[in-house]
């Protein structure tokens, strides 16, 4: 290798190119808002329309990975069919060839710094001067993205030119084009961007470092390597996501192999229209587009067959999240109601686990055992996955409750089951409140304001204290003791609520908290307090007799009785 070759110039160029692509993609998403997601969702009700939508959105976003991950999300949410998802992914392969055309037509035909540097300069000034106007600021980011993309390409081109001057291709062993296909796939898998790897291939081809046929094999490999992003995005997902990811792999590998074994035919066809020797980068961009379109044409008739095959290979497996109700026949209504009650207690336990994790509290401070979800999970559940399982559990509880009511039931069992389902709803609303204030709590934790930091710590302590008291209530055998302890716990929650309001008023007077932060801390406290109340109400409906429930509800309206009960405890 010639000493004039600068590896850092090549890496800097690659870094700028990737960062430019990232900024470009993010700014376009921000400028468009929900437009692209809406486009994909609304205009994919047929396979041809799905292919067109996938190609269009990918060409604009400059990222097949972004479109593929959107598709995974839509399929996982059940808003897009398997066949249409496959069609969108096929279309995204056509759309991603637009990047190669941009690089081939502009990157090597125009003096790059004549427009790259002005783009970066204007974009940077736009972001500073229009920072208060989101749309204009994102437009500035868009210009910076374009500028960095082409400036990075220029760096790569210069460094590869130096390398090409010192390399004699005749002295490189001929291992066959399959090796370049593998290199292209690995390069794309490592960088998570087929656009970047194709830009590198075009740069090497323009410098004479590789032959046209080598470039063709590398481009085929890049198309295969891009499937790694979707495969990674499907890990741990539902079966439908896995089907989409595998369909993307099957299509790209299948189209890639067809293209590889027909390279002579494609090259012959391209030479009819383009002089490959003098316009090799344009010819390679054309090849990239042609073989992707050919792949879509070949696989289009088999979309339905592929979808059916993948459904058989990855059948839907319903996650069992219940512990008690799935083992109890609903025909025995009193036993079924008991099982329903135990299942809602289980849901309360998972709710406590979720809320503790949101506040970064070690669950061992509250639990001396693993919850059922933890026991059944092969690995630690993420907060998102835990929340989804609690939602599914709530759905199963309501479905079981509805089925019970189709049976002959005593009036007392009917009212009891109604109170149990109220408890389940209160628990679900409780964790929804916590989910809504998660970002605020994180801001308090990271804030430089000492008062907000202190309140964040107090929120954590308040939650642990409430859960300790609730768990003591669950362990009590005497319903009268449970009744009094529930009232006492409710009073503690109310006192903590009032204490924070008083302290915040004092902090405002002492100028320890800014005006914008006042609303945040009061909102968080209100939802936090409401969440704790809802969990106490759930215990009330689960544990107390109908008479005690009525007494409890009346007591909440009678402050003197609450204070009396608190004094007794």
C-alpha positions, -999 to +999 in steps of 0.1 A: +000+000+000+013+034-009+022+056+020+001+084+005-030+065+012-046+080+043-069+056+062-081+083+085-093+103+055-113+073+043-128+067+078-135+105+082-153+105+049-173+074+058-182+089+091-194+121+075-214+102+049-231+081+075-238+110+098-251+130+068-275+102+059-286+100+096-293+138+098-310+137+064-333+109+074-342+124+108-348+159+094-371+146+067-391+126+093-394+157+114-405+179+085-430+154+073-444+146+107-467+116+104-471+119+066-449+089+057-464+066+083-498+077+071-488+071+035-476+036+042-507+028+063-533+042+039-518+034+005-509-003+011-543-019+006-531-037-025-498-053-035-490-030-064-499+001-044-478-012-015-448-016-038-452+019-051-456+033-016-425+015-003-404+027-033-416+063-030-411+067+008-377+050+007-366+072-022-376+103-002-364+091+032-331+077+018-334+048+041-348+014+034-340+004+070-363+031+083-392+020+061-386-016+070-387-009+107-419+011+102-434-019+084-424-042+113-441-019+137-473-018+116-474-055+112-468-060+149-497-037+157-519-056+134-526-027+110-509-041+079-514-075+063-485-099+058-488-098+020-489-060+018-459-058+042-439-081+019-448-058-010-437-027+008-404-043+016-400-052-021-408-016-030-383-003-005-355-022-024-364-003-055-365+030-036-331+026-021-315+026-055-323+063-057-293+069-034-269+052-060-283+075-087-277+106-066-241+096-058-234+085-094-248+116-111-237+143-086-210+128-066-186+122-094-198+147-121-197+179-101-170+197-080-184+187-047-172+216-025-191+240-048-224+230-032-215+208-002-198+236+018-226+262+011-252+236+022-233+230+054-228+268+060-264+278+052-278+249+071-257+256+102-267+293+102-303+284+097-303+261+127-288+289+149-309+318+136-342+299+133-339+276+164-372+289+177-390+278+144-390+240+143-397+237+105-370+261+095-345+245+120-352+211+105-347+225+070-313+237+082-305+202+093-316+189+060-291+211+042-263+200+066-272+164+060-269+168+022-236+188+026-220+162+049-231+134+027-213+147-003-184+161+016-178+126+031-181+112-004-154+136-015-131+126+013-136+089+005-130+095-033-097+113-027-083+087-003-094+058-026-078+076-056-045+075-038-049+039-030-059+030-066-028+046-079-006+021-060-027-010-066-023-032-097-055-054-100-035-079-121-016-089-090-047-096-069-055-133-068-088-141-087-110-158-061-141-153-081-170-128-078-186-147-050-159-133-026-170-097-035-206-107-029-197-119+006-176-087+013-205-065+002-229-084+025-206-082+055-198-045+049-234-036+048-243-058+078-216-041+099-225-005+088-263-011+089-265+009+057-266-003+021-265+033+009-231+038+026-216+005+013-229+013-022-213+047-020-180+031-011-184+007-041-191+035-065-161+054-051-138+024-056-152+018-091-147+055-101-111+054-089-104+022-108-097+002-076-122-024-087-136-036-120-172-032-131-180-069-125-165-067-090-187-037-083-217-056-095-210-084-071-204-060-042-238-043-049-256-076-049-239-084-015-250-050-002-286-058-010-283-091+009-265-075+039-292-049+044-316-076+057-296-077+090-314-044+102-348-059+099-337-093+114-324-074+144-356-054+147-377-085+148-357-101+177-380-107+207-410-095+187-443-112+179-445-139+153-458-115+126-427-094+129-405-125+124-424-134+093-418-100+077-381-101+086-377-136+071-397-126+040-372-097+035-343-121+039-359-146+014-366-119-012-332-102-010-312-134-009-333-149-037-331-118-059-294-115-051-287-151-062-307-147-094-288-115-101-254-131-094-259-161-117-272-138-145-245-111-142-233-117-179-269-112-191-274-079-172-240-066-181-246-073-218-280-055-216-265-025-199-237-022-225-264-017-252-273+016-236-241+028-217-204+027-224-193+009-193-157+018-197-163+056-195-195+057-175-190+028-151-206+045-120-238+053-140-238+018-154-235+004-119-264+026-106-285+013-136-275-023-128-286-017-091-320-005-102-325-032-129-318-062-107-340-049-079-369-043-103-363-078-119-364-093-084-397-077-077-411-089-110-400-125-104-412-127-068-445-106-072-466-137-083-454-156-052-462-131-025-493-149-013-475-183-013-446-168+006-470-153+031-488-186+037-456-205+040-443-181+066-475-183+086-471-221+088-434-217+098-441-190+124-477-197+136-492-173+161-485-184+197-507-166+222-487-156+252-502-171+284-501-143+310-527-156+334-519-177+365-553-186+380-582-181+356-569-203+328-570-233+352-605-227+365-637-237+347-661-208+345-691-231+350-683-233+387-690-196+393-680-193+429-646-209+422-643-188+390-649-156+410-622-167+435-598-173+407-607-139+392-599-122+425-565-140+427-557-130+391-564-093+398-541-096+429-515-110+405-521-080+382-516-056+411-482-073+419-471-069+382-483-033+384-461-026+414-431-042+397-437-020+366-440+012+387-409+004+407-389-001+375-401+032+361-386+049+391-354+029+389-362+013+423-347-021+431-377-044+433-360-064+461-369-035+484-405-046+480-406-082+468-388-112+483-398-133+453-401-131+415-435-122+401-450-148+377-440-127+347-404-127+359-405-165+365-418-173+331-396-149+311-364-164+296-347-130+302-354-098+320-385-081+306-381-046+292-405-020+307-423-019+273-427-056+272-439-057+309-465-030+302-478-050+272-481-081+292-500-063+319-524-049+293-529-084+279-535-097+314-561-070+319-578-081+286-578-117+297-593-108+331-621-088+314-628-116+289-630-141+317-653-118+337-676-115+307-678-152+303-686-158+339-716-135+335-731-158+309-735-185+336-761-187+363-748-167+393-759-157+427-766-120+432-738-118+458-713-133+433-724-109+406-717-079+428-685-094+440-672-100+404-682-064+396-660-050+424-632-073+412-633-059+377-634-023+391-602-032+409-586-044+376-596-012+358-582+009+387-549-010+385-546-005+347-554+033+351-527+034+379-499+022+357-511+044+328-506+074+351-471+063+359-463+057+323-474+092+315-451+109+340-421+087+334-403+114+312-411+141+338-396+120+366-365+113+345-361+151+340-363+157+378-336+131+383-313+147+358-322+183+367-296+206+381-323+220+404-317+206+439-354+209+448-365+187+419-338+162+427-349+160+462-386+155+452-376+128+428-360+109+457-391+116+479-414+102+451-393+070+452-395+068+490-432+075+489-438+047+465-418+021+485-436+031+517-470+028+501-462-006+486-449-019+520-482-009+536-502-024+508-483-057+510-489-058+548-526-054+542-525-083+517-509-105+544-535-097+571-562-123+577-586-101+596-608-080+574-614-054+601-576-049+604-574-046+566-601-020+566-584+002+592-550-002+576-564+007+542-578+039+557-545+046+574-526+041+541-550+063+522-544+091+548-506+087+544-510+092+506-531+123+511-507+138+537-478+132+513-498+150+486-505+180+508-469+181+520-455+184+485-479+211+476-469+231+508-432+225+501-436+236+465-454+268+475-425+275+499-399+267+472-417+292+449-415+318+476-378+311+482-372+311+444-358+275+445-379+265+415-386+282+382-421+290+369-421+265+342-411+237+366-440+245+390-466+231+366-445+199+360-440+191+397-476+197+405-488+176+375-465+147+384-476+148+421-513+148+411-509+118+388-485+100+413-511+105+441-539+094+419-520+063+410-515+054+446-552+061+454-563+038+426-542+010+439-556+014+474-591+015+459-583-018+441-574-034+474-606-020+489-627-038+462-607-070+464-605-075+502-633-058+520-669-069+525-697-049+508-705-032+541-669-022+547-666-009+511-696+014+518-681+025+551-648+032+534-664+053+507-684+073+533-652+077+554-634+094+526-661+122+528-657+125+565-623+139+574-628+135+612-635+098+609-604+093+587-582+111+612-597+091+640-590+058+623-555+071+615-549+078+652-561+043+661-535+028+638 
